[in-house]
Amino acid sequence: MLRTNLTHVLSKDDHAKLLQENENVMICCGRMGPMCIPVYESMEELENEYTNIKFADMEFDTQDAEVIRNLPECSSFRGLPFVVYYKNGKVVKATSSIQSRDQITEILDENFEKVSV
């Protein structure tokens, strides 16, 4: 399990349930490496600002992470993490490699309506 404060997606079933129960989802599929940790940290901060989005992580090296690794949107990715944004269970954006908080926020604002607490 990844050492983050995010919701952990541990299986294909968890992934399916998360998408079924949440309209807006951001999943970061990676490791505890230098390209992934900044993304997890940004997600943990943004979780309080974007209350209408479910933020989660998934370990890249597990068998069940193929639900992310095998997405057509991720087929050309070479760098970790793979980050996938879902709306109503459909992929609306997918990115790879390190991303800044500003880059993530831009994607969230573009694809999901922000709801403040």
VMD Tcl script that draws the C-alpha trace (Angstrom):
set ca {
  {0.00 0.00 0.00}
  {1.23 3.48 -0.83}
  {2.11 5.72 2.11}
  {-0.33 8.54 1.42}
  {-3.42 9.92 3.12}
  {-5.46 9.32 -0.03}
  {-8.08 6.64 -0.56}
  {-6.22 3.48 -1.60}
  {-7.50 1.53 -4.61}
  {-6.30 -1.99 -3.91}
  {-8.14 -4.03 -6.54}
  {-10.10 -3.94 -9.78}
  {-13.24 -4.20 -7.66}
  {-12.20 -1.16 -5.59}
  {-11.58 0.72 -8.84}
  {-15.00 -0.19 -10.25}
  {-16.75 0.68 -6.97}
  {-14.96 4.05 -6.74}
  {-16.06 4.99 -10.27}
  {-19.60 3.78 -9.65}
  {-20.01 5.69 -6.38}
  {-18.35 8.98 -7.38}
  {-19.11 11.27 -10.31}
  {-15.64 12.87 -10.36}
  {-12.50 10.83 -9.65}
  {-8.75 11.41 -9.88}
  {-6.53 8.35 -9.48}
  {-2.76 8.54 -9.32}
  {-1.22 5.17 -10.19}
  {2.43 5.07 -9.20}
  {5.08 4.26 -6.65}
  {6.65 6.14 -3.74}
  {9.23 7.65 -6.08}
  {10.45 11.18 -6.80}
  {8.08 11.73 -9.73}
  {5.03 10.42 -7.87}
  {5.33 11.88 -4.36}
  {4.77 15.52 -5.44}
  {1.58 14.48 -7.22}
  {0.29 12.64 -4.13}
  {1.13 15.67 -1.97}
  {-0.75 18.02 -4.30}
  {-3.73 15.67 -4.32}
  {-3.79 15.56 -0.52}
  {-3.86 19.37 -0.42}
  {-6.49 19.69 -3.15}
  {-8.80 17.15 -1.52}
  {-10.03 19.85 0.89}
  {-10.57 22.38 -1.89}
  {-12.33 20.13 -4.40}
  {-14.88 18.36 -2.22}
  {-16.82 17.09 -5.24}
  {-13.84 15.04 -6.48}
  {-12.69 11.74 -5.02}
  {-8.88 11.59 -4.89}
  {-7.26 8.14 -4.76}
  {-4.01 6.30 -5.36}
  {-3.18 2.87 -6.74}
  {0.10 0.96 -6.67}
  {1.47 0.72 -10.20}
  {3.14 -2.67 -9.74}
  {0.10 -4.65 -8.63}
  {-1.65 -6.98 -11.06}
  {-4.94 -5.12 -10.59}
  {-3.37 -1.81 -11.67}
  {-3.79 -3.07 -15.24}
  {-7.18 -1.30 -15.12}
  {-5.11 1.91 -15.34}
  {-2.01 0.67 -17.20}
  {-4.07 -0.85 -20.03}
  {-6.31 2.14 -20.72}
  {-6.03 3.33 -24.33}
  {-5.42 6.84 -22.97}
  {-2.29 5.54 -21.19}
  {-0.87 3.41 -24.02}
  {1.92 5.84 -24.92}
  {2.93 6.70 -21.35}
  {6.51 5.95 -20.30}
  {6.91 7.89 -17.04}
  {5.28 7.43 -13.66}
  {2.84 8.23 -12.28}
  {-0.10 7.57 -14.55}
  {-2.86 9.96 -13.49}
  {-6.38 9.38 -14.74}
  {-9.34 11.74 -14.35}
  {-12.83 10.24 -14.61}
  {-16.25 11.84 -14.95}
  {-19.26 9.54 -14.65}
  {-16.97 6.52 -15.03}
  {-15.41 7.75 -18.30}
  {-11.85 8.96 -18.77}
  {-11.82 12.71 -19.46}
  {-8.05 13.20 -19.15}
  {-4.94 11.13 -18.52}
  {-1.40 12.35 -17.87}
  {1.95 10.86 -16.96}
  {5.07 11.95 -15.14}
  {5.46 14.62 -12.50}
  {2.87 17.38 -12.40}
  {2.75 20.57 -10.38}
  {-0.20 21.59 -8.27}
  {-0.99 24.28 -10.87}
  {-1.03 21.73 -13.69}
  {-3.36 19.46 -11.71}
  {-5.62 22.36 -10.75}
  {-5.89 23.41 -14.39}
  {-7.07 19.92 -15.35}
  {-9.53 19.77 -12.45}
  {-10.98 23.20 -13.31}
  {-11.25 22.27 -16.98}
  {-13.03 18.97 -16.40}
  {-14.93 19.31 -13.10}
  {-17.03 22.08 -11.62}
  {-15.41 23.30 -8.40}
  {-17.60 23.09 -5.32}
  {-16.31 24.97 -2.30}
  {-17.00 24.02 1.30}
}
mol new
graphics top color blue
foreach p $ca { graphics top sphere $p radius 0.5 }
foreach p [lrange $ca 0 end-1] q [lrange $ca 1 end] { graphics top cylinder $p $q radius 0.2 }
display resetview
